[in-house]
Amino acid sequence: MIASVFLMQLLGQLTASTIACGVATYFDIYEGLSPQAYTRKSGAGKEVDRAWRVVIRVGAAPALLAILLRFAIRELVR
């Protein structure tokens, strides 16, 4: 049981990193956001703001699902 908990932590961190890299790649390819855009005053703030909001929303979805599913768990009364 404890081994599965530690494995899920690793898989969660790997999934979060993969999603963050995917969002960064998307914004680089489709929105034209490059590392040079951070140093220029070219309005890259909007894209960066949208990118971190997407990552937070995707990360919050499983937590919200877990909270809602906890209400469906029945208690065992002996």
CNS distance restraints for C-alpha pairs under 8 A (distance, minus, plus):
assign (resid   1 and name CA) (resid   5 and name CA) 6.52 0.50 0.50
assign (resid   2 and name CA) (resid   6 and name CA) 6.44 0.50 0.50
assign (resid   3 and name CA) (resid   7 and name CA) 6.11 0.50 0.50
assign (resid   4 and name CA) (resid   8 and name CA) 6.10 0.50 0.50
assign (resid   5 and name CA) (resid   9 and name CA) 6.44 0.50 0.50
assign (resid   6 and name CA) (resid  10 and name CA) 6.50 0.50 0.50
assign (resid   7 and name CA) (resid  11 and name CA) 6.24 0.50 0.50
assign (resid   8 and name CA) (resid  12 and name CA) 5.92 0.50 0.50
assign (resid   9 and name CA) (resid  13 and name CA) 6.23 0.50 0.50
assign (resid  10 and name CA) (resid  14 and name CA) 6.17 0.50 0.50
assign (resid  11 and name CA) (resid  15 and name CA) 6.01 0.50 0.50
assign (resid  12 and name CA) (resid  16 and name CA) 6.07 0.50 0.50
assign (resid  13 and name CA) (resid  17 and name CA) 6.17 0.50 0.50
assign (resid  14 and name CA) (resid  18 and name CA) 6.15 0.50 0.50
assign (resid  15 and name CA) (resid  19 and name CA) 6.15 0.50 0.50
assign (resid  16 and name CA) (resid  20 and name CA) 6.14 0.50 0.50
assign (resid  16 and name CA) (resid  59 and name CA) 7.28 0.50 0.50
assign (resid  17 and name CA) (resid  21 and name CA) 6.13 0.50 0.50
assign (resid  18 and name CA) (resid  22 and name CA) 6.08 0.50 0.50
assign (resid  19 and name CA) (resid  23 and name CA) 6.14 0.50 0.50
assign (resid  19 and name CA) (resid  55 and name CA) 7.16 0.50 0.50
assign (resid  20 and name CA) (resid  24 and name CA) 6.16 0.50 0.50
assign (resid  20 and name CA) (resid  55 and name CA) 6.18 0.50 0.50
assign (resid  21 and name CA) (resid  25 and name CA) 6.03 0.50 0.50
assign (resid  22 and name CA) (resid  26 and name CA) 6.09 0.50 0.50
assign (resid  23 and name CA) (resid  27 and name CA) 6.21 0.50 0.50
assign (resid  23 and name CA) (resid  51 and name CA) 6.57 0.50 0.50
assign (resid  23 and name CA) (resid  54 and name CA) 7.61 0.50 0.50
assign (resid  23 and name CA) (resid  55 and name CA) 7.19 0.50 0.50
assign (resid  24 and name CA) (resid  28 and name CA) 6.07 0.50 0.50
assign (resid  24 and name CA) (resid  51 and name CA) 7.11 0.50 0.50
assign (resid  25 and name CA) (resid  29 and name CA) 6.10 0.50 0.50
assign (resid  26 and name CA) (resid  30 and name CA) 5.78 0.50 0.50
assign (resid  26 and name CA) (resid  31 and name CA) 7.36 0.50 0.50
assign (resid  27 and name CA) (resid  31 and name CA) 4.79 0.50 0.50
assign (resid  27 and name CA) (resid  32 and name CA) 6.49 0.50 0.50
assign (resid  27 and name CA) (resid  33 and name CA) 5.73 0.50 0.50
assign (resid  27 and name CA) (resid  47 and name CA) 7.26 0.50 0.50
assign (resid  27 and name CA) (resid  51 and name CA) 7.24 0.50 0.50
assign (resid  28 and name CA) (resid  32 and name CA) 5.06 0.50 0.50
assign (resid  28 and name CA) (resid  33 and name CA) 4.41 0.50 0.50
assign (resid  28 and name CA) (resid  34 and name CA) 5.64 0.50 0.50
assign (resid  29 and name CA) (resid  33 and name CA) 7.31 0.50 0.50
assign (resid  31 and name CA) (resid  47 and name CA) 7.36 0.50 0.50
assign (resid  33 and name CA) (resid  37 and name CA) 6.15 0.50 0.50
assign (resid  33 and name CA) (resid  44 and name CA) 6.87 0.50 0.50
assign (resid  33 and name CA) (resid  47 and name CA) 7.15 0.50 0.50
assign (resid  34 and name CA) (resid  38 and name CA) 7.45 0.50 0.50
assign (resid  35 and name CA) (resid  39 and name CA) 7.68 0.50 0.50
assign (resid  36 and name CA) (resid  40 and name CA) 6.65 0.50 0.50
assign (resid  37 and name CA) (resid  41 and name CA) 7.47 0.50 0.50
assign (resid  37 and name CA) (resid  42 and name CA) 6.62 0.50 0.50
assign (resid  37 and name CA) (resid  44 and name CA) 5.90 0.50 0.50
assign (resid  38 and name CA) (resid  44 and name CA) 6.47 0.50 0.50
assign (resid  38 and name CA) (resid  45 and name CA) 7.90 0.50 0.50
assign (resid  40 and name CA) (resid  44 and name CA) 8.00 0.50 0.50
assign (resid  43 and name CA) (resid  47 and name CA) 7.99 0.50 0.50
assign (resid  44 and name CA) (resid  48 and name CA) 6.29 0.50 0.50
assign (resid  45 and name CA) (resid  49 and name CA) 5.95 0.50 0.50
assign (resid  46 and name CA) (resid  50 and name CA) 6.16 0.50 0.50
assign (resid  47 and name CA) (resid  51 and name CA) 6.05 0.50 0.50
assign (resid  48 and name CA) (resid  52 and name CA) 6.40 0.50 0.50
assign (resid  49 and name CA) (resid  53 and name CA) 6.36 0.50 0.50
assign (resid  50 and name CA) (resid  54 and name CA) 6.27 0.50 0.50
assign (resid  51 and name CA) (resid  55 and name CA) 6.44 0.50 0.50
assign (resid  52 and name CA) (resid  56 and name CA) 6.17 0.50 0.50
assign (resid  53 and name CA) (resid  57 and name CA) 6.13 0.50 0.50
assign (resid  54 and name CA) (resid  58 and name CA) 6.17 0.50 0.50
assign (resid  55 and name CA) (resid  59 and name CA) 6.14 0.50 0.50
assign (resid  56 and name CA) (resid  60 and name CA) 6.02 0.50 0.50
assign (resid  57 and name CA) (resid  61 and name CA) 6.29 0.50 0.50
assign (resid  58 and name CA) (resid  62 and name CA) 7.75 0.50 0.50
assign (resid  59 and name CA) (resid  63 and name CA) 7.36 0.50 0.50
assign (resid  60 and name CA) (resid  64 and name CA) 6.12 0.50 0.50
assign (resid  61 and name CA) (resid  65 and name CA) 6.17 0.50 0.50
assign (resid  62 and name CA) (resid  66 and name CA) 6.10 0.50 0.50
assign (resid  63 and name CA) (resid  67 and name CA) 6.24 0.50 0.50
assign (resid  64 and name CA) (resid  68 and name CA) 6.23 0.50 0.50
assign (resid  65 and name CA) (resid  69 and name CA) 6.07 0.50 0.50
assign (resid  66 and name CA) (resid  70 and name CA) 6.19 0.50 0.50
assign (resid  67 and name CA) (resid  71 and name CA) 7.24 0.50 0.50
assign (resid  68 and name CA) (resid  72 and name CA) 7.43 0.50 0.50
assign (resid  69 and name CA) (resid  73 and name CA) 6.91 0.50 0.50
